[in-house]
């Protein structure tokens, strides 16, 4: 079975790690451009990306009161499955952490998760073993980025090629099917979600930010 169809406790663990979300979180909310393989931007000029989206952007959720809320910088990020940290690299908006998982989703070999646009915790380094639910990073503050893009977690999932070398690993490696076979993270999310109409991409003037906990 393709691992992206197996459910995780990622959302539940994220809410537990950020206490203010426990009672407030109803469902994930995505602009179309936040979805896997989308050709569209959800920021700036809302034009086309240079490449189809390599993962899923966790940025917005619907609260119990029905409001659309930002996760905010400082939100603690749990690892969805046990594994080993294989690499860290600087991405466009922060740093990315690559974790390789030997099992936990199915019996079909290893897979990798990439948590990007983050501030990794001090002890996170290649070779570190992490348990399911461990806090590996926080969402980076991107308010000073050139694009003025909202803080968010980019999550990519994929099957690494048997000969994949993690050092060095850069963003473009995820775009090379000979190195990584990407999967759609949305299929394995354990919580309801809604995809907003393209017309709602003017949310910037209406979304209520809520900063995460400081690590």
Buried (B, 14 or more C-beta within 10 A) or exposed (E): EBBBEBEBBBBBBBBBBBEBBEEBBBEBBBBBBBBBEBEBBBBEEBEEEEEEBBBBBBBBBBBEEEBBBBBBBBBBBBBBBBBBBBBBBEBBBBBBBBBBBEBBBEEEEBBBBBBBBBBBBEEBEEEBEBEBBBBBBBBBBBEEBEEEBBBBBBBBBBBBBEEBEBEEBEBEBBBEEEBBEBBBBBBBBEBEBEBBEEEBBEBEEEBEEBBBBEB
